Amino acid sequence: MAVEPPLSERPETPVGQLPPQDWMQAAETRSVTAALSADGAEVRFVGGCVRDAVLKRPIRDVDIATHDPPERVMALLQRAGITVVPTGIAHGTVTAVVGKAHYEITTLREDVETFGRHARVAYTDDWTADAARRDFTMNAMFADLEGRIYDPFHGLADLAHGRVRFVGDPVRRLDEDVLRLLRFFRFHAHYGRPPMDPTALAACRRAAPRLETLSGERVAGEIVRLLQAEHPAAVLLAMRIEGILSHVLPEATAFGRLKVLCWLETRAMVRPSVAPDPLRRLGAMLEADEAGIRRATGRLKLSNAQAERVLAIARPPLAIEAAMAPPAARRALRRLGPDVFRDLVLCAWAEERSRTARPVPARSAQWMALLDAADSWQPVALPVRGQDCLDLGLARGKAIGPLLAAVESWWEDQDYRPGRDACLAKLREVADSSAAGC
């Protein structure tokens, strides 16, 4: 691996040029950059917006760097009538709000002393020193207001070759924040190509036990973002082979099913109701009993609704088969709801395809028909209620529930065709039979 020259020897000259960018020319962006540079300060875009602009990918967040201290940044924005929020002022970061647009603005910093996740930093006007604090070379690029790219750590070349490479020494970067270990694999899923950097992998293996010190929320954030990649299965398999997943998600083992599920979501069909879904993908790759799945979702601090959805996917409450008869499919749809039903159809289809050498068109048509049923499903309600039991002269109490359940089971067996009159007649029949048996 090439040895990086000292920071003092890195030329501060642009090495590339972005084509015109809508997000750079947006009125909101221009108002913020005009305010920040009004008194002559240099302003540059940094990080993800530069990286994704180079790749011609959608820009989600626009981050800005300047050598003015945060108090000065706030004063400049306020002078221009721009709302400013001190979101991370202790770390040199404020957020400018213009309409619905938010811009995170950070003062250039350099490390004076580091100890684990904590560091004593000082503000600086040295762009390269600030870049040296960042995680990966592809995130350490700047672009000025004219779109000229500054690249002190060769991020452009790494981006072009699909190399996810730490800035400087990977061991030091991970000692500063072990979350970067998960970010390494997450960025590989979104931007990398094999093989992975062996020096980085060795550092990740060394640091892996410290992943257990991270909060569940931080781990979940990285896992979910990794699962948002188009094809995350290969990277997750690498994480298991390298001994990474055993420290954060040992229940993740079904990578064949996950791989096919991702193909189904992105390539196999085009329908509005099916799109890449990280929670569905999470459930698809977990293999454990119910207690094990609950431990996994608890470790990741998922919400109750998220945890129940993942559990339903990993441990389906109903078996879904391609050849399900329409009445059985409708019964499953009513009990599960169309969203969970769709999850289970896709995962069952993925499981089947992961175990077969070639697709069978007839089977694919059956799976598609189940998805059609989910898309067209209209909820139906049992035409009789508890009040109908009372109207028949039945006393309030626990007996009403079983009576309604018996009518509902009969109604489902009739594929929901009987109307209110028929259901009332069945309710009377069930009630009479129950009374006669007492």
N, C-alpha and C positions, 0 to 999 in steps of 0.2 A: 504494500500500500504506500502511496506517495506520502512523503513527510510534508506536513503543512509548514510554510514559512512563518516566521515570527509575525505577530500582528503589525509590528512597526514597519515590516517590509511589504505589506500588502498595499498595492496602489489603490487610491480612491478614484478610480476612473470607471465609467460605465462600460459594460461588456456586451450589452444587448439593448434592444429596443422593442417595447410592446407596441402592437398595432393600436389604433384608436380604440378606447374602451368606453362603452356607454356609462359604466359605473363611475369612471373617472370624470366624465363630462357632465354627469348629473348635476342639476342645480344645487341639490343638497350638499354634494361632495364639494363642489366649487365654493360654496359659501363657507364651509368649515375650513378648507385649506386657505382661502383668502384671508379669513380672520387670523389664522395661526401664523401666516407669513406677512401680515400687514406691516410689521416693524422690521422685516428683513430676516427673520429666522428661517432656516431651511426646514422643509417639511418633506417627508417621504412616506410612501405606502410601504407596508412591511408584512412579511409572513404569508398567510394563506391566500390573500387576494392576489399577491404577485405570483405565487406558485400556480394557482388555478388559472390566472390570466394567461400565463405562458402555455398551459395545456389546453386553453380555450374551453375550460369548464365553467359552469355557473359560479358566480361569486356570491357567497353567502354573507360574509362579514368583511367589513373594510376597516383594517387597523392602520393607524397612522403613528409615526414616530417623529419626534422633534427634540432638539437639544434644550429648549426652554424648560425650566422647572415647572411642576404642576400648578403652582400658584400663579405663575405668569400665564400658563395656558388657560386657566380658568378666567383670568382677567381679560385676556384677548377675546375669548369666546363671548363673555358677557358684554364686552364693549360692542360687539357686533350683533347683540340681541339674540344670541344663540343660547338655548337652555343647556346647562352643564351640570352633570351629576358627579360627585367625587366618589366613584365606585370603588376605586382602589388607590386612593391618594397616598396612603402609606407606602405603596410600591411604585408611586410615580404615574398612576393611571387615572384618567378621568374619562367620562363618556359625554360626548356632544350629542344632543337630540335635536333633529330638524325634521319636523313632521313625524312620519313613521320611521325615519332612518336614524340609526344609532351608529356612532363612530367612536371606537375605543382609541384614545390618544395616550401614548406612553412616552415619558421622557427617557432619553438614552441613558443607559446605566452600565456600569462595569463592576465586577466583583472586586472587593477589597480583601475579603476573607470569607471562606466558605466552610460550613460545618453541617453536613447532611442536607436536609431540605432547606435549611436556613443559611442565609448569607448576609454579610455586611456589604452594602453596595454604596456606590457614590454616583451622583449624576455626572455625565460627561458630555463632551461634544464629539466623541470619537465613535463614528458609525461602526467601524470594524470591531471595536471593543464590545459594543452592544450586541453585535451579531454573534460574538464568541460566547455569549451567555445562552444562546438559543439551543434547542434540542437537536434538530437535524439540519443538514446543509440546505435542503430544499425549502426550509422555513426561515433561512437566514439571509434571504435576498430582499433588497429594497428596490423601489422604483420611485423616481422623482416625479414631479407634476407633469413633466413632458413625456413620461413613459420610459425614460432611460433606466436600464437595469444595472444595479450594483450587486456584485456577487463575490464577496470576499472568501467564501469557502467552497467555491466550485459547485454550487447547488444546481446550476443550469445543466452541467454535464451529468450530474447524478440523476436529475429528473429525466433527462433524455434517455438514459440507459436503465431506468427503473431501479436505481440504487437508493436504498434508504440507509443513509450514513449519518452517524452522530457527528456533531461538531466537536472536533478535538477527540479526547480520550473517552471512549464509551464507558469505562469503569467510573471515571470521575462524573460523567453526566448522570449515571445511574445512582451514584452515591449522593448526588445532589437531590434527586427525586426519583424513587424507584417506580413511580407511575410511568415514567418514560419507557420502562420496559414494555408495558402493555401498549403504549403509543407506538413503539417500534413495530410491533406486529400489526397494529391497526393501520399504520401508514403503509406497511407492505401490502396489506389487502387492497388498499385504495390506489397506491401509486407504484408499487414495486413489481419487479419481475425476478424470477429465480436466476441464479442462486442468491440466498441471503448473504449479507456481509459476514464472513466467518468470525472476524474480530468482535463484531457486535453480538453475534450469537454466543460467543464464549463469555462475554460480559453479562449477557442476559442469564445464562445458566448459573453463573456465579451469584447473581443478585436475586434469583428467583425466590429463595426462602423468605426474603424480606417483603414479598408481595402480601404476605399474611398480616403485615402491619397496616395495610391500607384500609380505609373505610369501605364498607360495601357499596356505598354510593359512588365512590370514585372508580372502583372496579367495574361496577355495572355500567357506568357511563362509557368506559372504553370498550367493554364487550359489546354493548348495543351499537356503538359507532362502527366497530369492526364488522358486525353482522349486517350493517347497511351497505357494505361493499357488494359489488355485483356477484363476485364469486369468492366468498370467505372461507370455504371448506378447506382448501389446501393450506391456508395459513393457520387455521385452527388445528389441523392435523400436525403441522410442524410444531406448534406450541405444545401439543401433547407429547410428541416425540422428544422434544428438547426438555421436557420436565417442567414446563411452565404452568400448564393447566392444572396439574395436580395440586398446586398451591391456591388456586382461586376457584376452579370449577371442575373437580375431578369427575363429576357426573357426565361431562360432555364426551361422548364416545361415538355417537351415530353420525359419523361424517359422510358416509355414503348416502344416507337418507337426506342429510342437509344439502349435499351437492346436487342431488336430483331436484329437491324442492326449489333451490335457487334457479335451476334451469327452467322449471315449470313456471316460476314467477316472472322470469325475464325473457325467455326465449320461446317457450313451447306454445304460448297462446297470447292473444291480445284481447283482454276484456277489462273494463273499468274496475270490476270488483276484485281483481287479482293484481297485486303489486308487491314488490319486495317489502317484507314486514319483519323487523328484527325480533319481535317477541315470538312470532310464529317460528322463525328460524331457531330461536333459543330453545323453544319447546321441542322442536324436531330433533335436536342433537343431544338432548338429555336422555339418559337411560338409567333408571333407578326405580325402586318401589315408591309408593306415595310418600312415605316418610323422607326418603332421600331427595325427592323432588322438592318437598317443602323445605328441607334443609338448604337446598341450593337457592331457592327463591328468597328464603330468609337471609341467607348470607349476602345476597345481592341487594337486600333492602327494597325489594319490589313492593309496590302498593298491593293491597288486598286483591283488587280487580286484576292487576297484572299477574300476580301469583296464581290466582285461580285459572286464568286463561292458559298460562304455561303448564299448569298441572293437567288441565283438560287435554292439551295437545300431547304431552308426554305420557299420560296415563288415561287414554280415552274412556269416558264413561259408557260409551256405546261402540260396538264394533261397526265400522263402516266398510262395506264391500262394494266393489264396482258393479256387481250384478244385483244390487238391492232392488227389490220391487218398488214401484212408485209409492204404494201405501206405506211401506216400511220407511222409505226416505222421508215421506211427509211426517210420519210419527217422530222420526229423529229430528227433523227440522223444528217441529213444535216444541219438543222437549229441550233441545239445545239452543235454538235460535239460529238464524242463518249465518252469523259470523263464526261461531264456534263450529257449526256444521261444515262450513267452507274450510276452516283450518284443518279439520279432521279428514276431509276428502283429499285435500292437497297432500297432507302428510302420509295418508294411507297409499295414495297413488305413488308418492315418492318412494315409500318403502317397497312397494311392489316393483317399481322400475329399477331400483337399486339392486334387486335380486334376479333380474331377468336380462338375458343377453341382448335381446332385440325387442323393440316395442311391438305390441300387437294392436293394429288399428282398431279392431272391434273393442278391445278393452279400453283404449283411449277414448273411444266414443262413449262408452258407458260412464267413465269418470267425468267426461265433459257434460253428460246429461245430468249428473248429480250437481255439478256446479251451476248448470242452467236452473235446476230446481231451487237452489239457494238464491239465485238472483231474482227469481220470479215469486218467491214465497211471500204470501200475505198471511199474517197471523190470524188464527181462528180461535175463538173463545167458546168454551162449553156453554150451550144455550140455557142451562139451568144453574141455579145458585143456591146458597144456603137458605135464602128466604123462601124458595120454593118448597124446601123440606118443612119449614115452619108452617107454610100454608097448607100442607098436607096433614097438619096436626101433630107432627113429630116434635118432641121436646128438645129444647136446646141442650147441647152437650156434645160429648166426644163421638156419639154415634153418627152424627151428620157427616163427618169427614169420610168415613168408609163408604157410606152410601153414595156420596158424590163420586168417590174414586171408582166405585164399581160402574156407575153410569158412564164415567169418562172413559174407562177401559173399553166398554162396549162401543161407545161412540167412536173411539179411535179404530177399533176393529172394523167398523163400518166406513172407514176412511172419511170421517167427519161429515158424511152425507145427511144423517138424520137431523131434522130441524127441531125447533123448540117443542112442538106438540109431541113428536115421537120421543124426545128425551124426557118430557114430563111423564109420558106413559111408562117409559122404562124405569123412571124414578119410583113411580107408584108400585110397579112390579117388584123392584128390589126391596122397597120398604116393606111391602106385604110379606115377601119371602123372609126378610129379616125378622119381622114380628112373629111369623109362624114358627120360626126356629128357636125363639126364646123359651 
